[in-house]
Amino acid sequence: MSSPLQKHPFITWFASNPVVANILMFSILAAGIFTAFTVRKEGFPAFAAETVQVMVPIRGGTPEDVERGVAIKIEESLQSVEGIEHIRSISKDNIAIVTIQAKEKYPISKLLDDVKIQVDAIQSFPEQAEKPVIIEKKRSNEVLWLELYGDASEATLKEAARNLRDVLLRQDAISKVETLGDRDYEISIEPSEQKLRLYNLTFDELARAISNNSLDLGGGVIRSERGDISLRSRDQAYLKADFENIPVRTDSDGTRIFVSDVANVRDSFIDQKFINRYRGQPSISLRIKTEGNDDILKAVAQARATVEEYSKANKLPEGIKVAGWYDGATSIRDRLVLLGKNGLLGVSLVFLILTLFLNLRLAFWVAVGVPVSLAGALACFPIAGIELSVNVISAFGFLIVLGVVVDDAIVIGESIYSEKEQQKSVSDSEGYIRSTVRGVSKVVTPATFGVLTTIAAFLPLTQVSGRMGNVFGQIATTVILCLIFSLIESKLILPSHLAHLNVHRKPANAISRAWSRFQGSIARGLTWVVDSVYRPLIRTFIDWRYAVFAAFIAILILVVSLLPAGQLRFVFFPNIYQDNISVTLELEQGQSVDYLHASAFRIEQASQELGARYEKNFGQNPFVEVQISSSNNTKVSVVTELTRSTTRESLTTAQIIKDWRMAVGQIAGARSLSFAAKAGPPGGDFVINLESDDLDELKLAAEDLKSVVATYSGVYDVLDTFDSGKPEILYSITPEAQAAQITKRDLATGVRDAFYGREAQRVQRGREEVRVMVRYPLEQRGSLETLRNMRIRKSDGTAVPFSLVANTEYSESLASIERYDNKRVVAVEGSIDKTITSSDEIQKRLTEEYYPKMLAKYPSIAISASGEVEQRMKSMKSLQVGFLFSIIFIYILIAIPLKSYLQPLIIMSVIPFGIIGALVGHYIMDIPVSILSVFGILALSGVVVNDSLVLVCRVSDLRKEGHSLLDACKRAGADRFRAIFLTSLTTFFGLYPLLRETEVQAQFLKPMAASLAFGILFATIITLFLLPVILIISKDIKDGLKYVYSK
């Protein structure tokens, strides 16, 4: 029979060669430290793009024109393209936006190429449509908002913002800066109807005159003997005076008519009224973003340094200031500091627990496994195929694994220590190596396969579908990497450090003697617990095994019943509030833009009054910054940054939203008013899509559904995406006009030219492309009287009154049209107070109580869930498949070392009982069960099996030594009590700092941590008490079957 040294030569070589072990350890630590400084850092991980977006501007198009002429044609052209999950389009005034969602794991670059080929092949877009813009929609992180504000003209603000943007983009860490709140320049040539009649002009003639007389054109090259001479016309008009001096017509007598004679030239901004205010003054915003491999911390540092240097150099115009807010780097620094603080506290608690029960040197070297494992995992982050960044998600993976990575090291270290205690000679150097390798060999198999089962439990999280899968895949990958390096550390490095540990050496000084006595008292206490409590209990439990098993089943049923009883609630994703609030107001169509802006000021004023009230009542004003922004006639946003939640524990973000909503009250003419501050996956709490080609039924069904959902307790901010009610005048040609040879095109073009405008040309003025439009003056375009008095001009110049050639009728039109998978769709959306209800509960009520009635009333309607419900369905379906895979993999990993088909099933039978601890933990902490909790329970299955495997392997060893199964089950728990107890204790206390954390950034991590921490505590009871009972029951069943078959 081979000795342990011969059986494990690799471990023996490392144990006898500390230089190699130390070189390996320091190499891993050095690689991890180097990577920590060089790896990408970001707030939230940037994932691969999942969508392709097609944008087609169509100047002057109504939503229905855009839908019919662009959106439907794009949808039809993409029917043959592979890899498409969904197609969603939205048609608005002047633009169509089509979003193509790729199937999971389908190459987005291939989809982008295929979409480009199909869209570029469409030849039948309306003539007003511009070239499609097709992009890969990447996820970006907001790094920092810079506000240029002050009492200055719009042009001055715009120029200052553009100059600062250019300086920022020259920084190597900043790749994207968006400008918000500024209007595009536009030159408007505005002839009045009287001038057009006076000079017998048409809009087309005026536009052609500008186009023909305003151009720069190269004329080629004269290749003379003296060299090449370029020929060039330089007559492009750029400024107002240039356009005023363009000749429109020259008569035979030499009389010239200029643009200034027939029209007013306005060199200004587009007509749309914008509002962008910061600290109560006009502003333009620069939003700095990161994409791909950009480092958010470096980007913010460079942005702030650039702004400071820019301001000191007095490069800003007088009266303009610049301020930074919405700092993404502060958020990630807070998160990393939070996780680092909790990690350090967790490691300290783990080390403290180890020193209480183990030799100080043994505890130290076991604890060293934590930084080695974490550094090794971190060193792998930049590797191709892994490519992780340091972010709040991956950092949480390190926290999760703090107590777990020392499990196998504890088992191995405790086994080595026990062997050395039995070592007779303390002077034999080879004896040190033999006892070390012997100690490792006794537990190397269960310890190794125990870690592998934990890896198997986390593997399904890397394959979860949906947005949540992307997030928790990073956690699982981080944990798996840490566990792999913990195997390397515990099997190769740890034995070398413990090889020359002398457990018989007497303490050399008073401190060590005192500590030794303290440890001795702890050890005696643990021995007393084992001998006086555990041994009698396990004997009693085994004697009453069927009653004990029934009791555990009853406890499991009782705890699980907390969910249907309502004592514990399940929500897909818990309500977690950020330290900022975004208020969005959308008015009904037909309201004035001035009223929209006044309503925004009202919301801002309410926040200021509320802040003053909080200052009086609580001694602090939580509102730090407030910004107002709107770029259209019906929608405005008011965004506020709050003080950190930890500084206002008596004033939660949820309470601030409630008070702010009450302070604002009802806004007349509001289509929706929503207050958003929740973190979590995109998509909204509650979204139901109603699909149909019958627009009237869609509208009525959406109204009915909204009215029903609004009655449900816990649901607020209910709205739909059906945006109708925009006043519209429909005009059509009269028979008299057709008899007079006026065509429908003459009528439509005449009205369009007068009110929307005829684009004469586009001028590149510096870095701005400026449109030159010919149309009625602004004040005339705002009056219905202008329409009545206008003239429709034939191609020969004849002008006929509009009232004679057109019939008109008043109507309402759609402001936007949404389509989903080739059908018109209206989404009914709402926010949910998840302390009262959940999206699942609402969906269940609607399915049982309302949907059958609605489908009977509106037969053309199809219903599909979106938002949180859709994400849940995706995630849960993939989790079920992943869990099945994990169970099979765990079974195989247990069967290999045990060399048994039955024993793995016995060990795995304890997995469901781990749920007891997880659910009880949620009940104690008063947090709802969520998808995050499910992920924790899934990971818990591997940890539970880990301890169980150690115990069963000890039972097998005792059986080989000649003990009966009954005796082996009674002794195995006592032999491995310290190892199992310590692994559970270190795992719990590794997670304990996170469980008590109040920071916002930690809240969405708590459910998974609670599942693991409390689950592992209960797993100790399962392993030490239930597992031996199940082993004996299985033998009873086996003996019973033998007896039956023997008859």
N, C-alpha and C positions, 0 to 999 in steps of 0.2 A: 504494500500500500504506500503510495507516494506521500511525502510530507507536504505541509502547506507551502514551504519554501519552493519545492519543486513544482507544486501545483499552480502557484501564482508567481512565476519568475519576474514578470514585469513589475508587480507590486513590491516584490523582494528587492529588485534592483533599485527602485526609487527609495525604498525605506533605508537601504544601506548606502545611498549616495545622496546626502542632503544638498550637495552643490547643484546637482541637476534639478532637484525639486525647487530649490530657491530661485534658480535661474528661470525656471518655468513660471513660478509665481510672480516674480518681479517683471518678467516680460509681459504677462497678462495685465498686471497693474499699470505698467508704463503705457501699453497700447490703449488701455481704457482712459487713462488721464489725457493722453495726446488727443484721442478722439473727442473727449469732452470739450476741448477747446476749439476743435476744428469742425465738428459735425454741425449740420444745419439746425438752427433753433427757430421754432415757430410756436404760435399760440395753439392752433388747432392743425392737425396734420393735413397737408395738401394731398388730395387723392387724384388719381388719374381722371381725366375728363370722361363724362358719361353721355354728353349730349353734343349735337351739332346744331348750330343755329343759322337760319337763313333769314336775312332781312332785305326786303325789297321796298325802297321808297317809291311812292307813286304820287306825284305832286298834284294836289287838288282832288284826290280820290276820296269818296265817302267810304265808310266801313263796308257797305254792301258791294260797292264797286271793287274795293280791294279784295274782298272775299272771292267774288266771282272771277275777277280778272287775274288774280295772283295766287291766293292761298289754295284754292281748290285745284288749280293747275299744278302747283308744286306737289300737293298731296297725291294726285293721280300719277305724276311722273315718278314718284318714289315707291309705287306699289311693287315693283319688281326688285327693289334693292334688298339684299340680305342683311341680317343683323339689326333690324329695327324692332324695338319693343313697342314704342308708342310714338305717335305724331300728334303734337298739339300746336295749334295755330291761333293767333289773335290778330284780327283785322281792325285797324283803327283808321282815323282820318290820316291820310297821306302815307301810311306804312303798313306792311304785312310782316309779321314775325312768326316764323315757323320753327318749332323746336323739335328735333328728332332725338329721341332717347334710344341709346344703344342697348342691345341685350347684354346681360351680364357677361363680362370678360370677353366681349367681342372687340376686336381691335378698332379703336376709335379712329386711327389714321386711315384705315381701309374704308370705314364708313364715310369719313369726310371726303375721300377721293370719289367714292361712288355717288355721293349726294351732289358733288360739284359737277360730275359728268352729266347727271340727269337734269339738274336745274339749268345748266348752261345750254342744254339741248332744246329748251323750251323757246319757241320762236313766236308765240302768240300772246306775249305779255302786252298790255295796253301801251300805246305809244308814249304815254306820260310816265311809264315806269322807268326807273333808273336801273343801272346794272346791279344784280343781286350781290349782296355781301354775305359770304359763307365762311363761318368761323367754327373752330373747335371751342366749345364753351368750357373753359378751364375754371376750376375753383380758385378763388383768390382770397387772401387774408388782408383785412384792413389794418394798415400799420399805424397811420396817424392822420388826423384831419388838421389841416392848416387853414385858418381863416384870415383873409385880408379884409379888414373892415375899417370904416371911418367915413367921415363926411367928405366924400369926393364924388366926382361924376362917374357914371357907369363905365365910360371909355377909359378913364384913368385907372379904375379898379381892375378892369379887364387887362389892360396893358401891364400893370404891376403884377398881376397873377400869372400872366404868360411869361414874363421875364423870370419870375421866381421858379416857375415850373421848369423852364429850360435849365436853370442852374441846378435844380434838384436832380434832373434826369442825367446830368453829367456825373453823378456819384455812382460808383460801381455797384453798390448794394441796392440801389433804387432803380427798378425797371419799369414801373408804371405809375403815372400820376394823372388822375382824372380831374378835370376842371368842371365844377358844378356852380350853377347860379349865374352864369353869364349867357348873354344872348349873342347870336351870330350877327355879324354886320350884314347890311343889305342896302343897296341903292335902289330907290323906288322912283321911277319916272311917272308922274301923276298928272295926266291931262284931264281936265274937267270935260263934262259932256258939252258945255257951251263952246269950249275951244275946239273940240273935235268937229262940231257942226260948223263953226266959223271957218275953219281951214279945210273942211271936208276931208278929214283924216280918219283912218281906222287904226285900231291898236296894232294890227299886223304891220301896217305901213310904217308906223313909228318904231316898232321893234326891229323891222328890217333895216330901217335907216340907221339905227344905233349899231346893229350888228355889222352893217356894210362899211360904216365910217369909223368904227372903233376896233382897230386890230393892229397887231405887230405881225409882220409876215416876211419871212426870208425870201429873197428873190434869186437866190443862187450865187454863182461866183463868176467874175470875169477873170480869166486866166491870161493876164497881160504879160508882156515881156519883163515888166518890173515886178511881177509877182501876182499872187491871187488877191483880188479885191472883192470883198463880200458885198452883196446887194441886200438891202433890208428896208422895209417900211416900218416906221415907228409912229404909229398914230393911235395906239391904244389909249383909251380914256381910263383914268384911274380915280380922279377926284370929282367932286360935284361940279366945279367950274369946267372941267374937261367935257363932261356930258352935256352941260348947258350949251356949249359951243359946237355941238355936232349939228351939221345941216340936215334938215328933214326933207326939204324939197327946194329945188331951184327952178323958178319959172323961166320962160323963154326970154323975158325981158331982163333976166339977170337978178331978179328979186330972190332973195334967199330967206327961207324960214328955218329958224334954229329951234332946237329943243326948248330953250328958255322961252321962246315965244308961245309955245303951245302947252307947256307942262311945267309943273313945279318939280324940281329935282330934290329929293330928300336922301341925304347920305347919313344913315343912322343905323338902327338895329331892326330886327324883324318885329312885326306887329305884336306878337304874343307878349303879354305882360308876365314878367317873372317877379318873384319875391325871394330874396335870400338875405336873412338878417341874423346877426350875431351880436350879442350884448346890446341889443336895441338899435344897431346901426346897420346900414347896407353893407353887404359883404359878398365876396366870392370865395368859394371853398376849393381847396386843393386836397384831394383824397389820395393819399399814398398807399399803394397796394403792393403785395408781394405775390409772385407766382412761382410755381415749380420749386427750384432749389434756392430761392432767395432766403437770406437769414434776416428774420424780423428784428432781432436785437441790433444787428449791425445797421440795418436800414433806418431804424429810428434814431440811433446815435448819429448817423451821418446827416439825417434830415434836420435834427435839432441843432447840430453844429453849423450846418449850412445857413439855417435861418438866423442864428445868433451872429454869425460873421456877416451875413447880408444886411442885418439891421445895424450893426456897428459901423458898417461902411456907408451908411446913409443912402442906400440905393432905393429905398422906398420913397415914393412921392410924399410931399407934405400932407399931413392929415390922415395918412393910412398907417395902420398898425397891423401886426401879424401875431397871431396866437395859435398855439397848438393844443388840441384836446383829443378825446377819444383815442388815447395812446394805447395801441396794442401791445407795445413792449412792456408797459407797466403791468398789464394783465398777465403776460407770460412770466415776467419776473416774479410777480406775486405768486403765481401758481408753482413755479419751480422752487421758490423759497419755501412756500408752504410744504410742498412735497419733500424738499430737502430737509426741512425742520422735522417733519413727521418721520422721515426716514432715519434721521440721526437719532431721534428719540426712540424709534422702534428698535434700531440696532442696539442702543444703550440698554433698553429693557431686556432684549434677548440676551445680551451679555450678562446682565445682572442676574437673570434667571439661571443661566448656565453656571455662574460662579457660586450660586447658592447650593447647587447640587453636585457640582463636579469640581475636581482639582482645578486650581486657578490657572495653571499653565494649560491644562486640557481645555478649559473654558475659553481661554484666549485663542488657542489655535483653532478651535471649532468656530469661534466667532469670526476669525480671519476669513473663513470661507465666504462670508457675506460680501465684503468689498471685492474679493477675487472674482466671485461669480458675477457681480454687477459690472465690474470692469471688463470682464471677458465678453459679456453680452453687448456692452456699449461699443467695444472695439469692432463688433460685427455689423454695427448699424450702417456704415457706408458701403458695405459689400454689395455688389450687383446681385439683384434678385431679392435682397432684403431691403436695402435703401430706406431705412427709417431715420426720422429726425428726432431730436429731443423736443418733446412737446408734452402737454399735460396728459395726454393719453399714454404715451410710452413711459412717462415718469410714473404714472399710476401702476403700470406693470411692475416696475421695480418695487413699489410699496407692497403690492400684493404678494410678492415672492420673498419679502424680507425674512419672515419666519419659516418659510417652506424650504429655502435653500440649505438651511442647517439641519434639516431632518435626517438626511442620510449621514451627515457628518456626526450628529449626536449618536446615532445608532452605532456607527463604526467606532467613534471615540470612546463611547461607553463600553463597547465590547473589548477594545484594546486595554482600557483601564482595568476591566475585570480580569483579563488574562494576566496583566502585570501584577495585580494583587496576589494572584496565585503563584507567581514566579518566586522560586525559592532563592536562587542566587541573584544578588544585585550587582555582582562584580563582573559577571560574564557578559562581554559586549555582544557576542553572538546570541546570547540568551535574550537580550533586548530585542534583536531583530526577529528571533523566532516567536517571541511572545506577541510582538506587534503584528507580524504576518498571520499568526494563528488567530489573533483577535479579529483581524480584517476578514480572514477566510470564513469565519463562522457566520458572518452577517453580510458578506459582500453580495451574495446572490439576492436575498430579499431586499437589501438596500438599493442595489442597482435596479432591479425590476420594479421596486416601489417608485423610484424616480421616473422610470419609463412609463408606469401607469399614470402618474400625474401629468406627464407630457401628453399621453394619449387622451386624458380628460380635457386638456386645453386645446388640442388639435381642432376639434369641431368649431371652435370660435374663430379660427382662421378662415372658415369656409361659410360663414353666415352671410346670407344674401341681404341686400338692401343697404341703406346708408349706415345702419347700426353695425352691420358686418364689417364695413371698412374701419369703423372705430375700434371695435373689440378685437378685430384681427391683429391690430397693433399691440394691444395688451397681451394677447395670447402669444404672439411672436416673441415679445420681450421676455415673458415668463419662461417660454420654452428655451430660449437662449441661455437664460440664467441657470435653468435646471441642468442643461448640458454641461456648463462650466462647473456647476456644483458637483457633478459626477467626476469630472477631471480632478477637482480640488480634493474631494473626500477620498478618492481611491488612490491617488498618486502623491499629492503634496502633503495631505494630513498625516498619513502613516510615517513619512519621513520626519516630520516635526515631533511626532509622539514616540518615535523609536527609542529615544534615549531618556524618556520620561521615567524618573525613579519615584514610584509611588510609595516606597518604604522610607524615603528620606525624612528625617525628623525636622521640624521647623527650626530655623537657625536663629531667629530673633523673637522679641516679645510680640511684635505686630503679627508676624506670621503664625506664632503659636496661638495668639488670640483668635486670628481668623480660622486657624485649623480647628480650634475648639468650637467656634461658631458653626463652621461647616459640619463638624462632627455631630453637633446637636441637630442640625437640619437633616443630616443623613440618618441619625437615629430616629428622628421624627418620621422620616419617610419609611424607614424600616418598620417602625411601629404601625404605621398606616397599612403597610403591606401585610404584616403578620397578624395584626389584631383586628383590622377592618376588612381588608380585601380578601384574605384567605378564607375567613369564616363566611363572608358574603358569597364568594364564588362557589363554595361548597353548598351553601343553602340554595343558591340560584340553580345549580346543576341538579340538586335533588328535586327542586320544584320547577324543573325546566319548562314544562308545558305551561304552567301558570305564568312564569316569567315571560315566555314568548308571547303568550296571549296578552299580557299586560303591555308589552312593547307595541303590539299591533293596535291595542286600544288607544295608547298614547298617540300613535301615528294618525289614527282615524280622527281622534279628538283635535289634534293640532291642525290637520288639513281641513277639518270642518270649520275652522275659524274663517276661512275664505268665503264659503257660501253663507255662513252665518252673519257676515258683514263685520266681524270683529277685526278682520284683516281684509284690506281691499287690494284688488289687482288693477294697476294702471299700466299701460304700455310704457310710458315714460313719465316720471313724476314731475310735478310743477317745481321748477328750479328757476329762481329769478336772478337776473343779472343786475349790475349796478348802473343801468341806464334804462330809460323808458322812451319808446317811440310812439307818439300819438299821430294817428292818420285820420284826417277828416276828408270825406268825399261827399260833395253836394250833388243833389239831383240836377239833371240837365236843365238848362234855362236860367240858372242863377247867375248873377253877375260876378265877374272876377274880383271886383272891389269888395263884394260881400264875403267872398271866400277869404280874402286877405284880412278883412276886419274880424272874421271868425277866428283866424289863426292868432291874431293879436289878443283876442279874448281868451284863448287857451293859454297863451303865454302869461297874460295878466293873472289868470287863475293860479298858475304855478308860483308866481311871485308872491301873491297874497297868502297862498298856502305855506310857502317857505317862511314868511314872516310869522305866521301863526305857530309853525313848528319851533321857530326860534324862541318865541315867547313861552311855549308850553314845555319844550324838551331841551331848550338851551342850544339848539343847533338847527341850521338850515341845510337840508340834504341836497338841495338843488345847486349844483356847481356851475354848470353852463347850460344855456338854452339856445337852440338854433331853429329858425323857421326857414322852410324851403318849399317852393312850388314853381313848377314850370308849365302848368296848364291851367285851364279855366275851372276845373272841378275838384282838384285834389291838392291837398297841402299836408306837409308833415312837420311836426314839432318834436324835436329830439332833445332830450335833456340827459346830462351826465350827473349821476348822483355820487354822494360820498360813499365810501366803502361800507358794506353792510356790517362789518365787525365794529364799526365806530357808532352804529345806531341800532343796537340790538333791540331796543324798545320801539323802533320805528322801521318795520319791515318794508321791503319794496312793494309787497302785495297791499299793505295798508296805505302806502303813498298813492298807489294806483286807484284804490277805492276812494280815497279822499279827493284826489284830483278829478276823478270822474264825476263825483258829486258836486264839486266846486264849479266845473264847467257846465253841468246840467244839460238840458236838451238844446240842440241848435236847430232852429227852424230851417227846413229845406235840406237837412242832412240825409244823405243816402246811407252813410255809415260813419261811425265814430269809434275807433278802436284804440285801445291802450295795450301795447305789447312790451314785455320785458322778460320773456321766458327764454331760457337756453334749452338746447336740445336739437334733435334731428329736424331738418326742414320739412315743410308740408302742412303744418297747422294741426291743431288738436282734432278737429272734426271737419271733414270735407266729404260731401256727397255729390257726385256728378250725375246730372240728369241729361240724358242724350236723346235727341230726336231731330228729325228734319222739319217737324211742325213747330214753327216759332211760337205760335199762339199757345199751344199746349205746354210748351216749355215754360213760358212766362207764368201761366196759371199754376202749373205744377210746382214751380219754384216758390211762388207766393204761398201756396198751401203748406208746403213743407216747412218754410220758414216760420209760419204761424204756429205749426205744431211743435217744432223744436224749441221755439222761444218759450213755450210753457213748461219745459223740463227744468227741474231744479238743478242749479249748478252750471247752466249754459248761458252765456252772455255774448254780446257783440255778434249776433247772428246777422248775416248778410248774404246776398247772392251776387254773382258776377254778371247778371243780366242788366246791362246799362242802356236803358231806353229812355224815351221822353225828350229827346233832343228835337226842338222845333225845326220844321223843314217846310220849304215851299217847293212843290212839284210844279214844273211848267212843261207844257207840250205845245207843239205848233198848231196853228189854226188852219183850216182849209183855205181861207183867204190868203194866208201867207204862202202856202204851197202854190196857189194859183199865181201869185206874184213872183214865182221862181225863187222863193227863199226856202232853203233846205233846213232839215233838222240840224245838220252840222253847223250851218250859219247861226242858228239860234243858240245852240249849246256853246259854241266857241265864243260867240259874242258875250254871253253872260259870264262865262269863265274868264275871258280876258278882262272884263270890267271889274270883277270882284276878287277873283283869285290872282289874276295877272298873267301876262304873257312874258315868259323868260326870254329876254333879248340876248343875253350872254352871261358868262361867268368870268370874273376878273380875279387873277391871282395878285392880291395886294399884300406884299410882304409874305407873312406866313398864313394869311387868311384867304380862303376862296370866297369871293363876294358875289352873290347873285344880283343881276340887274333886272328888275321887274318893271313892266309897263302895265299900269292899271289906273283906276279912279283914285282920287285923293282919299286919304284915310278917313276924313270926316264924312265924305259921301258914301264910303263903303259901310258905314255904320247906320245907314238910314234906309228904310223900306221905300221911301219916296224916290230915292235914286233909281231903284229897280223899275218903278212905275214910269219914270220919266226918261229912262235910257232909250237909245236907238240901237236897232239891230241893223248892221251894215252888210249889204251884199258885196260880192266880189267886185262889182263895177262902181262901188262907192255910194250907192243909193242907201239912204238911211230911212228906216221905218220905225215908228214908235213901238216899243215892246208890247204895250197894251193891245196893239192891233194884230200882232203876229203870234201871241202866246196866250194860252189858257193857264190859269194858276189855281192851285188848291193848297190849303194848309194841311200839314200832316206832322207826324212824329217819326223820327228815324232812330236807328240804333247808334249809340256812341262807340260801341265796340262789339265784335262778334268773335266768340271763341268756338273752336272746333277741336274735337278729340277723336282720333282714329276715324276720320272722314265723316263725322257727324257733328252737327251743332250741339254745343253742350253749355249747360248752366251749372255752375258749382254753388252749392249752398254750404257756407262755411260758418264756423263758430268757435269761440274759445270756451274752455272747460275749467271749472274749479274742481280739481281732482281730489280735493278733500271731501267733495260731495258726490261726484259721479265720475264716470270714465267714458271714453269713446266706445269701448266695448258694450257697456251697459246701454248707452244711447242707441247704438246700432242694433242691439238685441231687441229693445223696445220697439224701434221703428219696424224691424223685420216682422215682429209678431203682431203689432197693433195697427200699423199704419200703411206699410207698403202694399199689402193686398188691396186695400181700399183705393189707394192712389192709382195702382195699375189698372184697376177696373174702371176708374173715372177717366184716366188718361192712357189709353191703350198703346199709343205710339211711343211712350216714354220707356227708356231703358235706364236702369239704376246701377251705378258702380261706385264703390267706396274708394276714396283717395286719402291723402294725408297720413295721419297716424295709423288708421285702420289698415291701409295698404302696406305700410311699412311693417306692421305687426304680422300680417299674413305672410309676407316674404320671409321675415326673420324666423318666425316660428316654424314654418315649413322646412327651411334649411336646417334649423336646429334639431328637428325631429330626425332628419336623415343623419345629421352629424352625430347626434347622441347614439343612434343605432350603430354607426361606424365605431364610435368611441367604445361602446360596450363590447363589441366584438374584438376590438384591438386589445382592450384591457383583459378580456378573457384569455386571449392568446398569450399575453405577457405573463399572466399568472400561471397558466397551465405549463409553460416551459420550465420554470424553476421547480414547481411542485410535482411535475411529471404525473399529472392526474387530470382526468376529465371532470370529476365530480367536485373536488375541492375548490376550484375557481368559482363554480356556481355558488358554493356555500359562502365563500368570501364576498362575492358580489351581491348576495342576498341582503347584506347590511346596507347597501347603497341607498335604498329608499328611506331607511331610518335616519340617514343624515339630514333629510329634509326637515325633521323635527327641530333640530337645533337652529337651522336657518330661519324657519318661520317664527319660532319663539324669539329669536333675535330681533326680527322685524317688529314683533309685538312689543317687546321691551323698549325698543328705540322709537316706537310710534312712527314708523315709516311704512308706506304702502309697498306691497310686493310689485315689482315691475320687471321688464325685460332684463334690466341690469341684475336683478336678483336671480333670475333664471340662469343667466350666465355664471353667476357665482355658485349656484347649486350644481350646475354642470361641472364646473371645475372642482367642486368639493368631492365629487364622486371619486376622482383619482387620489385625493389626499386621504379619504376614508380607507380606500383599498390599500394605500401605502402602509398604514399602521397595522391593518388586518393581516397583510402579507408577512410582516415581521413576526406577529404572534403565531400564525399558522406554521411558518417555517420553524419556529422554536418547538411547536408541538410535534412536528415531523422529526426533529432532531432527538427529542425525548423518546419518541416511539422507537427510533433506531437504537437507542440506548437500552431498550427493553421495557420501558414503562407502558402501562396500558393507556388507552385513549382517555379514560376517565381521569387517571392520575396526571397524565400529560397536560390535559386541559386545566387542571387545578394548579399545576406548577408553572406552566408557560407564562401566564399573566403576571405571576409574581416575579419571574426571572426577567421579563421584559417591561416590568411596570415603570421603572425609572425612564427608560428610553421612550416609551410610548407617552408617558406623562409629560416629559420634557418637550418632545416634538409638538404636542398639542399646545402646551403652554407658550412656547416660543412663537408658534404661528399666530396665536391669539394676540400676544403682546406686541408682535411685529405690526399688527393691524390696528391695535388699540388707539394709537394717537390719531389715526384717520377717523375712527369712529366718534371721537369726541371733538373733532374739528368743526368750527362754526363758519369758516370762510365759504363764500359762494362757490368758489372753484372746487371745493371738496364735496359739495352736496350730491352731485350726480354720481360720485364714486362710492358713496356710502352703502347703497343697497347691495352691491357686489361684495364689498368688504364685510358687511354684516352677515351675509350668507356664509362666507368662508370662515369668519372669526367664530361666530356662535355655532356654526355647523361643526367645526373641528373640535370645539369643546364637548359637544354632545357625542362626537365620533369617538372620543376617549372612552366614554361609558359604553358605547356600542361595542368597541373593540375588546375592552377588558371584561365585560359582563355578558353581552348578548352573543358575541361570536362563539365563545366556548359552549354556550347553551345550544346554539344552532349546530355546532360540530357533534355534540352528544345526541341531539335529536336526529341528525342525519344517520348516525350509527344505529340508533333505535329503529329507524325506518328500514335501513339496510338489513338489519338482523331480522326484522319482522317479515320482510319480503323473502329472505332466505328460508325462514321457517314455513311460510306459506307455500313456497315452491317445493320445499322438501316433503310436504304432505302429498 
